[in-house]
């Protein structure tokens, strides 16, 4: 398999966590950048990233790049690619684009022009063209245009990688699995100490913690990835993906005496029902309980509290709630506490100095991950 350049996209603020993860996974030429992390490898490596990365949102493979100050230049650049290597007239196609500081600014027009180049080349070579399917395309192409420099990428993931396949129930304001995984890494949790999420909602942080501690590859529950629908998905790659899945399955650590204790609690009984259902779909051994935050108890040994409390208009909370929350969390003596804070009121209520504060985005909400050592 030939070497390719990949870009793993990430939620804003999680790029360093993704960089560290990909280095731990032994990918080559790993380099963090705005919006994600670059790495190099073969198509097998791209498939492995889809299977094993907990933090990446998508895995993109670059197919061409060049100067594209206008529509015709972009069209000609896209036509230079042998798209028949991935797309046949029987496949469906979708193209999306982003642009900044360039002569071309309308992203729908950029995507349309690129799509025209792709289908025109395939039609000229094969006598027929693929159809467009924006909702469920076999092949997704992404155009990144910055300062008149265009890069065209193939999306290996298909659906976003936060869709692990285990979340059968969704809470009122769900935290994406990829962001939960990044929060856990930033929290400093060592995958051995006990961990509690006392405002767990549908259980995403606790489940991601359990899966990470037991080395369950996040893509194992996915039926297939986007690249498995490409024309280039031949028998060799089928075997390679099967081998990757077998190796990932063999690495899973069963629940045992060495497993960390992972707990989740919430005052909302329906949220706990959802969390239990989600945990069952992964075979995760997590103790979920319906409890008010004031009833949450510290572990008998030093542990971690990692949580995403309510904030913004979706889950309204007032200053009194944050004062009560802070009082409860300050009682976790000897513990490390990590709070995804979407409002300054949380930091003000804690009344103790954080050890680190990391800027993150939960969707379009600017947040800070506040870490405290409670003494």
C-alpha positions in Angstrom: 0.0 0.0 0.0 1.3 3.4 -1.0 2.0 6.1 1.7 -0.6 8.8 2.1 -1.0 12.0 4.0 -3.9 12.0 6.5 -5.6 14.6 8.7 -7.5 13.6 11.7 -10.1 16.3 12.5 -10.8 17.3 16.1 -13.1 19.5 18.1 -11.6 22.9 18.8 -9.2 22.7 21.7 -8.8 19.0 21.6 -6.0 18.9 19.0 -3.1 18.4 21.6 -5.0 15.5 23.2 -5.5 13.9 19.7 -1.8 14.5 18.9 -0.7 12.7 22.1 -3.2 9.9 21.4 -2.0 9.3 17.8 1.6 9.2 19.0 0.7 6.7 21.7 -0.9 4.6 18.9 2.5 4.7 17.0 1.4 6.6 13.9 4.1 8.3 12.0 4.9 12.0 11.4 2.2 13.2 13.8 1.8 17.0 13.9 -0.9 19.0 15.5 -2.5 21.8 13.5 -5.5 24.0 13.6 -8.6 21.8 13.6 -6.8 18.5 13.9 -3.6 16.5 13.5 -1.6 15.4 10.5 0.0 12.0 10.2 1.3 9.7 7.4 0.9 6.1 6.5 -0.7 3.6 4.3 -4.4 3.0 3.8 -4.2 0.3 6.5 -3.0 3.0 8.9 -5.9 5.2 7.9 -8.3 2.4 8.6 -6.6 1.7 12.0 -7.0 5.4 12.9 -10.8 5.1 12.2 -10.9 2.0 14.4 -8.7 3.1 17.3 -8.8 6.9 17.8 -11.1 8.0 20.6 -10.7 11.7 20.0 -10.7 12.1 16.2 -13.9 13.2 14.6 -13.0 12.2 11.0 -10.0 10.8 9.2 -9.2 12.5 5.9 -6.8 11.3 3.2 -5.3 14.0 0.9 -5.6 13.3 -2.8 -4.4 16.6 -4.3 -3.5 20.2 -3.4 -2.6 23.3 -5.4 -3.2 26.9 -6.1 -6.9 27.7 -6.8 -7.5 31.4 -7.0 -10.7 31.0 -9.1 -13.3 28.5 -10.1 -11.8 27.3 -13.3 -8.4 26.6 -11.7 -10.2 24.7 -8.9 -12.1 22.7 -11.5 -8.9 21.8 -13.4 -7.1 20.9 -10.2 -9.9 18.5 -9.2 -9.9 17.0 -12.7 -6.3 16.0 -12.4 -7.2 13.3 -9.9 -7.9 9.7 -11.0 -11.2 9.6 -9.2 -12.0 6.2 -10.7 -9.7 4.7 -8.1 -12.4 5.3 -5.5 -15.6 6.1 -7.3 -17.4 4.3 -10.1 -20.7 5.4 -11.8 -22.5 3.0 -9.5 -21.3 4.9 -6.4 -22.8 8.0 -4.8 -20.9 11.1 -4.0 -21.0 14.1 -1.7 -18.7 17.1 -1.6 -18.4 19.7 1.2 -16.1 22.7 1.5 -14.7 25.3 3.9 -12.9 28.5 2.8 -11.2 31.4 4.4 -9.0 34.3 3.1 -9.5 33.2 -0.5 -10.9 34.6 -3.7 -13.6 31.9 -3.7 -15.8 32.4 -0.6 -19.1 30.6 -1.3 -18.6 27.1 0.1 -21.6 25.6 -1.8 -20.2 27.0 -5.1 -16.8 25.5 -4.2 -18.3 22.1 -3.5 -20.4 22.3 -6.7 -17.4 23.1 -8.9 -15.4 20.3 -7.4 -18.3 17.9 -7.8 -18.6 18.9 -11.5 -14.9 18.1 -12.1 -15.2 14.7 -10.4 -18.3 13.5 -12.2 -17.1 15.0 -15.6 -13.8 13.1 -15.4 -15.6 9.8 -14.4 -18.2 10.3 -17.2 -15.5 11.0 -19.8 -13.6 7.8 -18.8 -16.5 5.5 -18.0 -19.4 6.8 -20.1 -21.6 7.4 -17.0 -21.4 9.5 -13.9 -22.1 8.9 -10.2 -25.1 10.3 -8.5 -25.0 12.8 -5.7 -26.3 11.7 -2.3 -25.8 14.3 0.4 -27.4 12.3 3.1 -25.7 8.9 2.7 -22.9 9.0 0.1 -20.6 6.1 -0.6 -17.7 8.5 -1.1 -17.3 11.9 0.7 -14.9 14.5 -0.6 -13.9 17.5 1.5 -12.4 20.7 0.0 -10.3 23.0 2.2 -9.5 26.4 0.7 -7.2 28.8 2.5 -5.4 31.8 1.0 -6.2 30.5 -2.5 -4.6 27.1 -1.7 -6.9 24.2 -2.1 -6.6 20.7 -0.7 -9.0 17.9 -1.6 -9.5 15.1 0.9 -11.3 11.8 1.0 -13.3 11.1 4.2 -12.4 7.6 5.4 -14.9 7.7 8.3 -18.1 8.3 6.5 -20.2 9.1 9.5 -18.6 11.1 12.3 -16.4 8.9 14.5 -18.2 10.1 17.6 -21.0 7.7 16.6 -19.5 4.7 18.4 -22.7 2.6 18.0 -23.3 2.1 21.7 -25.4 5.1 22.6 -29.0 3.8 22.2 -30.4 6.5 24.5 -29.6 10.2 24.2 -29.9 12.7 27.0 -31.2 16.3 26.9 -27.8 17.9 26.0 -25.6 15.0 25.0 -21.8 15.3 25.1 -20.1 13.8 22.1 -18.1 10.7 22.8 -15.0 12.2 21.1 -15.1 15.3 23.4 -15.7 13.1 26.4 -12.6 11.1 25.5 -10.5 14.3 25.2 -11.8 15.5 28.6 -10.8 12.3 30.2 -7.2 12.6 28.8 -6.9 16.2 29.8 -8.2 15.4 33.3 -5.1 13.4 34.1 -6.9 10.2 34.9 -4.5 7.3 34.8 -7.1 4.6 34.0 -6.4 2.9 37.4 -7.8 5.3 40.0 -11.6 5.2 40.7 -13.7 7.7 38.7 -17.0 9.3 39.3 -19.2 11.5 37.2 -21.9 12.9 39.6 -23.9 14.7 36.9 -23.6 11.9 34.3 -26.7 12.4 32.2 -26.8 9.5 29.6 -23.4 8.3 30.9 -21.0 9.3 28.1 -18.0 10.3 30.3 -18.3 7.2 32.5 -18.7 4.8 29.5 -15.8 6.4 27.6 -13.7 6.0 30.8 -14.6 2.3 31.1 -13.9 1.6 27.5 -10.5 3.4 27.6 -9.5 1.6 30.8 -10.3 -1.7 29.2 -8.7 -0.9 25.9 -11.9 -1.3 23.9 -11.2 0.2 20.5 -14.0 2.8 19.9 -14.7 1.7 16.4 -15.2 -2.0 17.2 -19.0 -1.5 17.4 -19.2 0.3 14.1 -20.6 -1.9 11.3 -18.4 -0.3 8.7 -16.6 2.8 7.9 -16.9 5.1 4.8 -13.8 3.7 3.0 -15.4 0.2 3.1 -17.9 1.5 0.5 -15.3 2.8 -2.0 -14.5 1.1 -5.3 -10.9 0.6 -4.1 -12.0 -1.5 -1.1 -10.5 -4.7 -2.5 -9.9 -8.1 -1.0 -6.5 -7.0 0.4 -8.0 -4.2 2.3 -10.9 -6.4 3.4 -8.4 -8.8 4.9 -6.4 -5.9 6.5 -9.5 -4.5 8.2 -10.5 -7.9 9.4 -7.0 -8.3 10.9 -7.1 -4.9 12.6 -10.5 -5.8 14.1 -9.2 -9.2 15.3 -6.1 -7.6 16.9 -8.2 -4.9 18.6 -10.6 -7.5 20.0 -7.7 -9.5 21.3 -6.4 -6.5 23.2 -9.6 -5.9 25.1 -9.0 -6.3 28.9 -11.9 -8.1 30.6 -13.5 -6.7 33.8 -11.4 -8.0 36.7 -9.9 -7.2 40.1 -7.5 -4.7 38.4 -10.3 -2.8 36.7 -10.9 0.7 38.0 -14.2 1.4 39.7 -16.3 3.7 37.5 -19.5 5.3 38.8 -22.1 7.7 37.5 -24.9 9.4 39.2 -27.6 12.0 38.4 -30.7 13.4 40.0 -32.7 12.6 36.8 -34.0 9.0 36.9 -34.7 9.0 33.2 -31.1 10.0 32.5 -29.9 7.1 34.6 -32.1 4.7 32.7 -30.5 5.9 29.5 -27.0 5.6 31.0 -27.7 2.0 32.0 -29.0 1.1 28.6 -26.0 2.6 26.9 -23.6 0.8 29.2 -25.4 -2.5 28.6 -24.8 -2.1 24.9 -21.0 -2.0 25.5 -21.0 -4.6 28.3 -19.4 -1.9 30.5 -19.5 -2.6 34.3 -20.5 0.8 35.6 -22.5 1.6 38.7 -25.1 4.2 37.7 -27.3 5.6 40.5 -30.1 8.1 40.8 -28.7 10.5 43.4 -28.6 14.2 44.0 -25.2 15.7 43.8 -25.2 16.4 47.5 -25.4 12.7 48.2 -22.3 11.8 46.1 -19.5 10.5 48.3 -15.7 10.6 47.9 -13.9 7.3 47.3 -12.0 5.7 50.2 -8.8 6.1 48.2 -7.7 9.0 46.0 -9.9 9.2 42.9 -11.1 11.4 40.1 -14.3 13.4 39.5 -14.9 14.2 35.9 -18.1 15.9 35.0 -20.0 18.1 32.5 -22.5 20.1 34.6 -25.5 22.0 33.2 -24.9 25.4 31.5 -26.3 27.6 28.7 -29.9 27.7 27.5 -30.2 24.0 27.0 -29.8 23.0 30.6 -30.5 26.1 32.7 -28.8 26.4 36.1 -28.6 29.4 38.4 -26.0 30.7 40.9 -27.6 28.7 43.7 -27.1 25.5 41.8 -23.5 26.3 41.2 -22.9 27.2 44.8 -24.4 23.9 45.9 -22.4 22.0 43.3 -19.1 23.7 44.4 -19.8 22.9 48.0 -20.3 19.2 47.2 -17.2 19.0 45.0 -15.0 20.7 47.5 -15.8 17.9 49.9 -13.9 15.4 47.7 -10.7 15.7 49.7 -7.7 14.0 48.2 -9.4 13.8 44.8 -8.7 15.4 41.4 -11.8 17.2 40.0 -12.2 18.1 36.3 -15.2 20.3 35.4 -16.2 21.2 31.8 -17.4 24.8 32.5 -19.5 26.7 30.0 -20.0 29.7 32.3 -17.8 31.8 34.5 -20.3 31.2 37.3 -18.8 27.7 37.9 -15.3 29.0 38.5 -16.6 31.8 40.7 -18.6 29.3 42.8 -15.7 26.9 43.3 -13.7 29.6 45.3 -10.5 27.6 45.1 -7.8 28.0 42.5 -7.7 25.5 39.6 -4.4 23.7 38.8 -5.0 24.0 35.1 -7.6 25.5 32.8 -8.0 24.3 29.2 -10.1 26.1 26.6 -12.4 23.7 24.8 -15.5 24.0 22.6 -18.6 21.9 23.3 -20.2 22.3 19.9 -20.4 26.1 19.5 -20.2 26.7 23.2 -16.9 28.1 24.4 -15.9 26.2 27.6 -13.0 25.7 29.9 -12.0 22.4 31.4 -11.1 23.4 35.0 -8.9 20.9 37.0 -8.7 21.1 40.8 -6.7 19.2 43.4 -9.0 19.1 46.4 -7.1 19.1 49.6 
